[in-house]
Amino acid sequence: MEKQTDRPVWLITGAAGALGSELVRQLLQSGKDCVALDSNARGLNQLHDQLVADGLPVPALMPMDLTGAGPDECAKLAETIEAEFGRLDGLIHGAATFVALRPLLHQPAEEWFRIIQTGLTGPFLLSVALMPLLADGGDGRVVFINDGHCLDKPANWAAYGVAQAGRRQMVRSLEEEAGRHGPKFMDVDPGPFFSPLRTAAWPSESPGDLPPPASAAAKIIERVCA
């Protein structure tokens, strides 16, 4: 299909969250088109309204819950992006689910399934469906946002830590299999920043104790768009 925009097109999952919304904002500010995907439709609408109020371009909003998405839903998403944009230049896997620190063997099964689906299985299915749309010649980017702290200190991170370890292994496998001519697969840890997910693990921290999500987003974009 003929390209329908000359601007690079990026898809961000978890786009209504603290980090995701900043990634969308800064990518739009740098002249890219964005597809903002999140299960929180209200949050996506709020992001849209904030961008409009700030006089910025707006992303294409895609309400989608990765915890319940299977191959068919991911294939439909790929069809929608192809019809709207004709291609995809970058994919950032930023969606994550975390409830609380707890021993692995004390984690409820439903919580385990939800976290693994959002953090590991969903990104795999999404990557498979979107791979045909990613730019050829090694220019495409598939980025997994990772949290290295739970890998260094794995106790009590339960499914969240398992998902982070799996994401890192997934990137290594995909990177070697893609070779020089496929998309570039990247594993990026932006370091600590203040967010609701971090507050769930360390509720005593305040916003002033850590860098804001905007700083983490800038660090990610500087690396992946270089």
N, C-alpha and C positions, 0 to 999 in steps of 0.2 A: 504494500500500500504506500502511496505517496506520503511523504512526511507533511504533517499539517502544521508544524511550527518549526522555526529555525532555532529556537532556544532548546538547550538540553532539558530533558524531562526526567524528573526524579520522583520515585515513590518512597514515602516514609511511613512505616508502620508505627503505631503508638503516637500518632501525630497530634492527638489532643492532650498528651501528657506534658509534663514540665520540660523535658528535654526535646520531645518530638515537636512541640509547637515552636520552640526556638530554632530547631533545624529547618522547619518549613519557612519560618520568617526570614532566616538568614540566606537560605537558598533562593528565595524569591527576590530578596534584596540584591543578590549577586547576578540576577538576570536569568534565572532558570524557571521553568514551569514545574509545578509540583502536583502530585496526587497525594492527598492527605488521607491516610487510612487509619481508622480507629473504631473500636466497638462502641465508643461513647459519642453518639450522634449529637447530643446536646453540646458536648465539649467541642466537636468539630464546628458546629454553628457559631459558638462563641469565638473560636479562633477566626472564623471567616469575618465576623463582625468587628473584631479587634483590628484585623488587617485593613478592612475598609476604613475604619475610623482613623487609622494611621496613614491613610493615603497610599497603601501598598497594593500590589497585585494580589489576587486571591487564588488559592489552589483549587483543584478539582476535589470535591469532598467525596469520600468513599466510606460510608458506614459499613463495617464488616467485623465480625467477631471471630478472631483466629481460634478461639477455644472450641468453636463448633464448626469451623470450616474444613471441608474435605476437598478432594481433588476437583470435584465438579464446581464448587464455589470459586476455587482458585482459577480454574479454566475460564469461568464466566468473567472474572475480574480481568484476566488477560485479554479477552475479547473486547471488553469495554475500553481498555487502555489503547488497544490497537485501533479501534474505531475512532477514538477521540484524538489520539496523538500520532499514531502510526508507528511508534517505537518507544523504547525506554532506554535512557542513558545511565541511570543509577538507581539502585535499590538499597535503602537503609532499613535493616531489621532492628527497630528500636523498641517494639512492643515487649512488655514484660509483665508478669504477674508475681506478686509476693505478698504473703499474708503476715507472717511473723517468724521470728527465730524460734526453732523448735528442733529437738532431736529427730533424726531421719526416721527412726522406727516409731515415732509418735505422730507422724504426719498422717492425717486422714487421707484415705484413698482418693476421695473426690478432689481434694486440694492438690494431691500429687498429679492426677490426670490433667487438671486445669493448667497447672504451672508448666508441665512438660509439653502440653499441646501448644501453649502460647509461646514458650521460649525455644522449643526445639522442633516439634513436628510441624507446626504451622509455618515457620520459616523455610523448612525443607520443601513442603508442598508448594509454597508460594514461589520459591526459587525455581522449582521444576516448571511450573506453569508459565513463568515470566521469562525464562531463559531465551526462548525464540525471539523475544522483542528487544533484547539487550544488544547494544551496538557491537558490531563485528570489529575485528582488527585490534582487539585488546583495549579499546577505549571505554568499554562499559565498566561499571563498578558495582559490586555487590558487597555491602558493608554490614557486618554483624557487630552491634554494640555489645561489648562484654564488660563484666565486672570481675576484675582480677582479684579483689580482696577475698571473695569467697573461695577462690581456688587456692590461695595461699593459706587461708585459715578456714578449712572446710567444715568444722564442727558447727552443727545447728543450722546450717543453710539448707539442708534437706533437698527437696526437688529443685529449688532455685539454683543451688550449687551444681547439682547434677546436670541441669540444663545448660549452665554456663560452660561446664567442661565439655559437654557434647557439642555446643556451638563452636568451641575452639577446634575440636577435632574435625568438625564438618568443614570449617574453613580450610584447614590443612589438606583435607582430601580433595575438595573442590579446586583448590589452587593448583595442586599437582596435576589433576586430571584436565584442567582447562588448557594448560600449556601457554605458549606465547601469544596465540591468536584468539584465545577466548577472553571473556570478561576477567577483570582483576578482582579476586576475592580478598577481602580485608577483614581483619579482626582488630577492632579499635576499642581500647579502654580509656575513656576520657578522664578517669580518676574521680575522686569524690566531688559531689556537688549536692546542693540542697534540693530535695524533691520529696513528694509524699511517699515514694517507695523507700527512700532512705529513712524517713521518719518512722515507718513501720518497724524498722530494725533498731533504730536509735531514737526513741521518742524524746529524749532529753535535749537533743541538739536544737539549736535555733538557727534561723536563716543567716544570722551574722557569723556563725561559726564556720561556714563553708562558702566556696565560690558559688555564684548563681548559675542556673542552667544555661544562661546565655554564654558564659565563659566556656562551659563544656561543649556546647554546640559549635562555638567558634573553633575550638581545638579540633573537633572532629572534621569540620568542613575544610579547615586548612590542610589536614592530612589527606583526605579522600579526594579533594579536587585539585591537588597539586599535579 
